[in-house]
Amino acid sequence: MARKKSIDDLSTDELRWMLVEKRRQERQNRLESYRRVGRAMVVAPEVSETSLDTMQSTAEEDFEEELPGRRKRSRRKSALDGFLLLIEISAVLGFLFILFNGLNLIRELNQEVASALEQPTMTPTALVMAVVLPSGHTPPNSPGGSSPNEAEIPEHLRPLMQSLAVLPMPTSSPEQAIRIQIPSIRVDAPVVQGDGWEQLKKGVGQHAGTPNPGQKGNVVLAAHNDIFGEIFRDLDKLKKGDQVIVFTNQRSYTYVVSRVEIVEPTSVEAMAQTSQPLLTLVSCYPYMVDDQRIVVVAQLQTSEG
């Protein structure tokens, strides 16, 4: 079946013949209507060439009259189509612009949230030199049991030690020590900030002001040998070359023991800072006597992320 042509697809001659045919059909319909009601009786004559030419001329005149209107409507339709196309393109461009800005906004918000969640890396403050080495206490078998051993602190320096005991702890940071392992003596314990009496009840304490693991300087860790888990009971069994592993939230650091020595409680130079990354472990000594200190010094070997 042939596809019906639209008016815009018809030629001039076809349009003319369509108008002629339309007028002839309309006239025929009127005559049929008159005949049915008895108003006229007409015998359809043969269409002469003159009549046909006249009808064709009339159709041509009508077509010429209607042609400007058709052209005007066609131009109006083309302008409307162009305007609608422009609106569609603008809408697409606007959508892409909003989408791009939305993605940038989400990226910026994510960066702001990440920045808010990230804790600043705290720079260790200068070490306040202690009067005695940490972890000092009376033995558990002494009268009254274990307690901080104030007797080993010179009397005139006791107020200073009391003021140092209430110093604020550094703000938590992902680079702070959180755990220590010493495989050769089967130590695996948590690390807390501060090495006062209360802190050492919870595990190994890092002396305030010492650097974080892996950094230049001397990281000082202390624990008890005969109370609160006896974490550092076997420090005297460590030998040169043994490993000490300190963990943070980000990585682990392996130190290698370089020396083990027994010192007096007042030998605070063991906590002095250095230009090299060192680790110093401190505990009371000997077991159940606790009138001296054992100090283990280790040097940084490797770090693993």
C-alpha positions as CSV (number, residue, x, y, z in Angstrom):
1,M,0.0,0.0,0.0
2,A,1.5,3.4,-1.1
3,R,2.3,5.8,1.7
4,K,-0.1,8.8,1.7
5,K,1.8,12.0,0.8
6,S,1.6,15.0,3.0
7,I,0.7,18.4,1.6
8,D,4.2,19.6,1.8
9,D,5.3,16.7,-0.4
10,L,2.8,17.4,-3.3
11,S,3.8,19.3,-6.5
12,T,2.1,22.4,-7.8
13,D,0.2,20.4,-10.5
14,E,-1.0,17.9,-8.0
15,L,-2.3,20.6,-5.7
16,R,-4.1,22.2,-8.5
17,W,-5.8,19.0,-9.5
18,M,-6.8,18.3,-5.9
19,L,-8.5,21.7,-5.7
20,V,-10.4,21.0,-9.0
21,E,-11.5,17.6,-7.8
22,K,-12.5,19.1,-4.5
23,R,-14.7,21.8,-6.1
24,R,-16.3,19.3,-8.5
25,Q,-17.1,16.9,-5.6
26,E,-18.6,19.7,-3.6
27,R,-20.8,20.8,-6.6
28,Q,-21.9,17.2,-7.2
29,N,-22.8,16.8,-3.5
30,R,-25.0,20.0,-3.6
31,L,-26.8,18.8,-6.7
32,E,-27.4,15.4,-5.2
33,S,-28.8,17.2,-2.1
34,Y,-31.2,19.4,-4.2
35,R,-32.4,16.4,-6.2
36,R,-33.3,14.4,-3.1
37,V,-35.5,17.2,-1.8
38,G,-37.1,17.9,-5.2
39,R,-35.6,21.4,-5.7
40,A,-33.7,20.5,-8.9
41,M,-33.4,17.8,-11.5
42,V,-30.2,18.0,-13.3
43,V,-28.7,15.7,-15.9
44,A,-25.0,15.8,-15.4
45,P,-23.5,17.1,-18.6
46,E,-20.3,16.1,-20.1
47,V,-17.6,18.2,-18.7
48,S,-16.3,20.3,-21.6
49,E,-12.7,21.3,-22.1
50,T,-13.8,24.9,-21.7
51,S,-15.4,24.2,-18.3
52,L,-12.4,22.1,-17.3
53,D,-10.1,25.0,-18.2
54,T,-12.3,27.4,-16.3
55,M,-12.3,25.2,-13.2
56,Q,-8.6,24.7,-13.5
57,S,-8.1,28.5,-13.8
58,T,-10.3,29.1,-10.8
59,A,-8.3,26.4,-8.9
60,E,-5.1,28.0,-9.9
61,E,-6.3,31.4,-8.7
62,D,-7.4,29.9,-5.4
63,F,-4.1,28.1,-5.0
64,E,-2.1,31.3,-5.7
65,E,-4.2,33.0,-3.1
66,E,-3.6,30.2,-0.5
67,L,0.1,29.8,-1.3
68,P,1.4,32.8,0.7
69,G,-0.6,31.6,3.7
70,R,0.9,28.1,3.3
71,R,4.4,29.6,3.1
72,K,3.8,31.8,6.1
73,R,2.6,28.8,8.2
74,S,5.5,26.8,7.0
75,R,8.0,29.5,8.1
76,R,6.2,29.8,11.4
77,K,6.4,26.1,11.9
78,S,10.1,26.1,11.1
79,A,10.7,28.9,13.5
80,L,8.8,27.1,16.2
81,D,10.8,23.9,15.6
82,G,14.0,25.8,15.9
83,F,12.9,27.5,19.1
84,L,12.0,24.2,20.6
85,L,15.3,22.7,19.6
86,L,17.1,25.6,21.2
87,I,15.2,25.0,24.4
88,E,16.0,21.3,24.4
89,I,19.8,22.0,23.9
90,S,19.7,24.6,26.6
91,A,18.0,22.1,29.0
92,V,20.6,19.5,28.3
93,L,23.5,21.9,28.8
94,G,21.9,23.1,32.0
95,F,21.5,19.6,33.3
96,L,25.2,18.8,32.5
97,F,26.2,22.0,34.3
98,I,24.2,21.1,37.4
99,L,25.6,17.6,37.3
100,F,29.2,18.8,37.0
101,N,28.7,21.3,39.9
102,G,27.1,18.6,42.0
103,L,30.0,16.3,41.6
104,N,32.5,19.1,42.5
105,L,30.4,19.9,45.6
106,I,30.3,16.3,46.7
107,R,34.1,16.0,46.2
108,E,34.6,19.2,48.3
109,L,32.3,17.9,51.0
110,N,34.2,14.6,51.2
111,Q,37.5,16.4,51.5
112,E,36.1,18.6,54.3
113,V,34.8,15.6,56.1
114,A,38.1,13.8,55.7
115,S,40.0,16.8,57.0
116,A,37.6,17.1,60.0
117,L,38.1,13.4,60.8
118,E,41.9,13.5,60.4
119,Q,43.6,14.2,63.7
120,P,46.6,16.6,63.6
121,T,49.9,15.0,64.2
122,M,51.1,16.2,67.5
123,T,54.7,17.4,67.7
124,P,56.2,16.1,71.0
125,T,56.9,18.8,73.5
126,A,60.4,19.2,75.0
127,L,61.1,16.6,77.5
128,V,60.7,17.8,81.1
129,M,63.6,16.1,82.9
130,A,62.3,13.8,85.5
131,V,63.8,13.5,89.0
132,V,63.8,9.7,89.0
133,L,63.2,7.1,86.3
134,P,59.6,5.9,85.9
135,S,57.9,2.8,87.4
136,G,59.3,3.2,90.9
137,H,57.2,1.4,93.6
138,T,57.5,-0.6,96.7
139,P,57.5,-4.4,96.3
140,P,54.2,-6.2,96.7
141,N,55.5,-8.1,99.7
142,S,56.3,-5.0,101.7
143,P,54.1,-3.9,104.6
144,G,51.0,-2.3,103.1
145,G,51.7,-3.8,99.7
146,S,52.8,-1.9,96.6
147,S,52.5,1.9,96.2
148,P,54.5,4.7,94.6
149,N,57.9,4.8,96.1
150,E,58.3,8.4,97.2
151,A,61.3,7.5,99.4
152,E,63.6,7.3,96.4
153,I,62.7,11.0,95.5
154,P,64.8,13.6,97.3
155,E,62.5,15.4,99.7
156,H,63.0,18.9,98.3
157,L,62.1,17.6,94.8
158,R,58.8,15.9,95.8
159,P,56.6,18.9,95.0
160,L,58.1,19.0,91.5
161,M,57.3,15.4,91.0
162,Q,53.7,15.9,92.2
163,S,53.3,18.8,89.7
164,L,54.6,16.7,86.9
165,A,52.1,14.0,87.7
166,V,49.2,16.2,86.7
167,L,50.6,17.3,83.3
168,P,48.0,16.8,80.5
169,M,48.6,13.9,78.2
170,P,49.1,14.7,74.4
171,T,46.1,14.6,72.1
172,S,45.5,11.2,70.5
173,S,47.2,10.8,67.2
174,P,47.4,7.9,64.7
175,E,51.2,8.0,65.0
176,Q,51.3,7.3,68.8
177,A,52.4,3.9,70.1
178,I,49.5,1.6,70.9
179,R,51.2,-1.8,71.4
180,I,54.5,-3.4,72.0
181,Q,55.8,-6.9,71.3
182,I,59.1,-8.5,72.5
183,P,59.1,-12.0,71.0
184,S,62.2,-13.3,72.8
185,I,60.5,-12.8,76.3
186,R,56.9,-13.3,75.1
187,V,55.7,-9.7,75.8
188,D,52.6,-8.5,74.0
189,A,51.0,-5.5,75.7
190,P,49.1,-2.3,75.1
191,V,50.8,1.1,75.2
192,V,49.2,4.1,76.9
193,Q,50.2,7.7,77.1
194,G,51.9,8.6,80.4
195,D,53.8,6.5,82.9
196,G,52.3,7.5,86.2
197,W,50.9,5.1,88.8
198,E,47.4,5.0,87.2
199,Q,48.6,4.7,83.6
200,L,50.9,1.8,84.4
201,K,47.9,-0.2,85.8
202,K,46.7,-0.4,82.2
203,G,49.9,-1.5,80.4
204,V,53.1,-0.1,79.2
205,G,53.3,3.7,79.5
206,Q,55.1,6.2,77.2
207,H,56.8,9.0,79.0
208,A,55.2,12.4,78.2
209,G,57.2,14.5,75.8
210,T,59.1,11.7,74.1
211,P,58.7,11.3,70.4
212,N,56.4,8.9,68.6
213,P,57.8,5.6,67.3
214,G,60.0,5.9,64.2
215,Q,60.8,9.6,64.8
216,K,64.2,11.0,65.7
217,G,64.7,11.0,69.4
218,N,64.4,8.6,72.4
219,V,61.0,6.9,72.8
220,V,60.8,6.0,76.5
221,L,58.5,3.2,77.6
222,A,58.0,1.9,81.2
223,A,56.2,-0.9,82.9
224,H,56.2,-2.8,86.2
225,N,58.1,-6.1,86.8
226,D,56.2,-7.6,89.7
227,I,52.7,-5.9,89.8
228,F,49.9,-5.1,87.3
229,G,50.7,-8.0,85.0
230,E,54.5,-8.1,85.5
231,I,54.8,-7.0,81.9
232,F,58.6,-6.2,82.1
233,R,59.6,-9.0,84.5
234,D,62.1,-10.5,82.1
235,L,63.8,-7.5,80.7
236,D,67.1,-8.7,82.1
237,K,66.9,-11.7,79.8
238,L,67.1,-9.6,76.7
239,K,70.4,-9.8,74.7
240,K,72.0,-7.6,72.1
241,G,70.3,-8.2,68.8
242,D,66.8,-9.1,70.2
243,Q,63.9,-7.4,68.5
244,V,61.3,-5.0,70.0
245,I,58.3,-4.2,67.8
246,V,56.2,-1.1,68.5
247,F,52.9,-0.6,66.7
248,T,50.9,2.5,65.9
249,N,47.6,2.8,64.0
250,Q,49.5,3.2,60.8
251,R,52.5,0.9,60.9
252,S,54.9,-1.1,63.0
253,Y,58.5,-0.2,63.9
254,T,61.2,-2.8,64.7
255,Y,64.0,-1.9,67.1
256,V,67.1,-4.0,67.8
257,V,68.5,-4.2,71.4
258,S,71.9,-2.6,71.6
259,R,72.6,-2.7,75.4
260,V,71.0,-3.7,78.7
261,E,72.2,-2.1,82.0
262,I,71.3,-1.8,85.7
263,V,71.2,1.8,87.0
264,E,70.1,3.8,90.0
265,P,66.6,5.3,90.1
266,T,68.1,8.8,89.8
267,S,69.9,8.0,86.5
268,V,67.5,10.1,84.5
269,E,70.1,10.6,81.7
270,A,68.8,7.3,80.3
271,M,65.8,9.3,79.1
272,A,67.8,12.1,77.4
273,Q,66.9,12.9,73.8
274,T,69.2,12.0,70.9
275,S,69.5,12.8,67.2
276,Q,69.0,9.1,66.3
277,P,65.7,7.2,66.6
278,L,66.0,5.1,69.8
279,L,63.8,3.1,72.1
280,T,64.4,2.9,75.9
281,L,62.6,0.4,78.1
282,V,62.6,1.0,81.8
283,S,61.4,-1.1,84.8
284,C,62.2,-1.7,88.5
285,Y,64.9,-4.2,89.4
286,P,65.5,-6.7,90.8
287,Y,62.3,-8.7,91.1
288,M,60.5,-8.2,94.4
289,V,63.2,-5.7,95.6
290,D,62.7,-2.8,93.2
291,D,65.5,-0.5,94.6
292,Q,67.1,-0.1,91.1
293,R,66.2,0.2,87.5
294,I,66.8,-2.0,84.5
295,V,67.3,0.0,81.2
296,V,67.2,-1.6,77.8
297,V,68.2,0.6,74.8
298,A,67.3,-0.4,71.2
299,Q,68.0,1.2,67.8
300,L,65.4,1.6,65.0
301,Q,65.9,-1.1,62.3
302,T,62.9,-1.1,60.0
303,S,59.3,0.2,59.7
304,E,56.5,-1.6,57.9
305,G,53.2,0.1,56.7
